[in-house]
Amino acid sequence: MRRYWFPKHYSDEVQRLRVPSGFVLVAAFTWWAAPSPTSLYAGLPIAILGLLLRAWAAGHLAKNEELAVSGPYAWVRNPLYLGTLLVAAGLAIAAGQIGLAILFGVVFLFVYFPAMELEEQHLRNLFPDYAAYAQRVPMLLPTRRPAVSIRSFRFSLYMRNQEYQALAGLLLGSLYLIWRAGLLPLP
C-alpha cells in the first residue's frame, strides 16, 4: 500500500480550494508585483517553459480513458503540475517579489501537492498498470531515463483539455507585468 503525505480527508477538502486559491494568488500577484526589466528577462522564460511543458502534456492526456505514459509522462508522472509550478515560479521571479514566490510555494505544497496525491489514488483505482508506471516514473522531478513511448502529441487532446486557457492566462499575466514595469505604455 502506497503511503501518502497528506490524509485523504485533508486532500478531499483542499481539492475544493484549488480554484479559489488561484484567484487569491492572482490578487496577490496583481497587488504586490513590482517587476523590472531584469526580473522580466529572468522570470518570463521560465514561465514560458512551464507553459510549453503543460501544452506538451495536454497533448498526451486522454483523461480517464487511458493511462498517459507518452511525451512528458515518460519522464514525470505529473507534468501538468510541474508545468504549473514552473509558470508560477517564473511569474514570481518576473514580478520581482520573493514574497510571491514563497506564497506560491506554500499554496503548491498544501493545495496542489495533496491534489496530486488524490489524483494518484484515482489513477491507481482506474488503471491496473498505474502501480508499475509509478515505480518507474517519478512524481514531480523528471527522471534522467524516460520510459519508452511511441505515442505522439495530439492537438485534439490539447484542445479538449482546454490548455489554451493557460496560454491566455500567461499572456495576460505577462502583459500586466510588462505594463507594471513601465515597458508597455497604455493610453
N, C-alpha and C positions, 0 to 999 in steps of 0.2 A: 504494500500500500504506500502510495506517494504521500510524503509529509509536506504540508503547505505552511507558509509563513504566517498567514492570516486565517483566523477561524472562519468557517463558511458563513455564519450569521453576520459577521462584520463585512465580509466581501459582498454578501447579498445587499446589505444596507448601503454601502458606499457605491455599489453599482449604479444606484439611482442618482448619485451625486456627480457622475461623470459630466453630464451636460451642464448642470448648474455651476459646477466648479470651472468649467470652460468659460462661462460668462464672467465669473469672478476674476479669472485670470486675464481676460480681455480688458475688463475695467481697470485692474491694477496696471496692466501694460500701458493703457492709454493715459492713465493718471501719472505714473512715475517715469515713463520713458524720457530719457534725456540723451538722445543719440548725437553722435558726432560723425563726421566723415570717416574717421578712423574706426569707430565702433561698427559703422555700417559695413565697411570693407571687410572687417574681421568676422562679423556675425552672419550677414546675409548669405555668403557662400555655404556656410554650414546648414542654414535653414533650407536652402535650395537642394543640397544633398539629401536632407531628410525628406523633402517633398518628392524627389526623384525615387528614393527608396520606397516610399509609400505608393507611388504610382506603379512601380515595378511589381510590388507585392499585390496590389489590387488587380493587376492583370493576370495573376496566377491563383486567385482566390474565388472558388465557387462555394460560397458559404453553405454549410450543412449538406452539401451534395457529394463532395469528395474531399479527401484529406489533401491539403495543399502541401506538396513536398518539392515543387519545382521552383525555379527562379530563386528569389532570395530565401524562400522557405527551405532550400537545400543548405543554407548557411546558418540560419537562425529561425527559431520557431515563431517568433513574434516580430517580423519585420515592420508591420504597421505601427506597433508601439515603439519600436526602435526609431523609426522614421519620425514619429510624433515627438519623441524625446530630442532628436536632432533638430527638428524645426523649432521646438521650444527653446533649446539651448542657443541656437543661432539667433533667434529673435531677442532673447535676453541679452546676449552679447551685443547685438546691434542696438538695443535700447540703451546700452551703457550703464546698466544698473545691476549691481551684484545682488541686491535685494530681490529683484525679479527672478534671477537665476535660482536663488535659494527657495523662493516661493514656488516656482515651477517644479523644483526638485522634490519639495515636500509633498505637493499635490500628486506628482507622479508616483512617489513611494507609497503614499497612503490611500490613493484613489485608483490610479491606473494599474499599479502592481497587483492589488487584490483582484481587479477585473481580469487581469491576465490569468491569475490562478483559477478564477471561476470558469473562464473560457477553456482552460486546460482540462478541468474536470468534465465539462460538457463534451469536449472532443474525445476524451478517454471513453466516455459512455457511447458516443456516436460512432466512432471508428475503432474497430478492434486493433488495427495496426498502429494506433497512436502511441502506445507504450513503447514499442520498439523504435519508432521515429524519435520520441522524446529522449531515448537513451543515446541516440546518435547525434542529435542536433541540439545545441544549447538554447536556453530560453531567450536570452536577450543579447549576449555578447557573441558575435559570429565566430564560427569555427574556422580554423585555417584549412580544414579538409572537408569541403562540402560533400554532401550526399549527391550521388549521380542522379540527374533527372533529365528527361528529354522533352518535356512539355514546354512549349514556347509561350511567350506573352500573348494574351488575348485581349485586344482592345475592347471587345464586347463586355468582358468581365470588368475592366477598368470603368466603363460607363455604368454597368449595372451596380457596381459598388459605390457609385457616385463620388469617386475620388476627385473629380474636377472641383468639388466644393473645397477641398483642401488647397487646391491651386488658387481659387478665388480668395480664400482667406489669407494665404501668404501674400498674394499680390496686394490686397488691401492693407495688410499689416506693414508691408514693405513701403508702400506709398505713404502711409501715415508717418513712418519713421523718417523717410526721406524729407517729408514736409516739416516734421518737427526739428530736423537738423538744419532747416533753412535752405535746403538744396532744391526745393520744388516750390517756387512762389506761386501761390494761388490768388486769384483776384478777390 
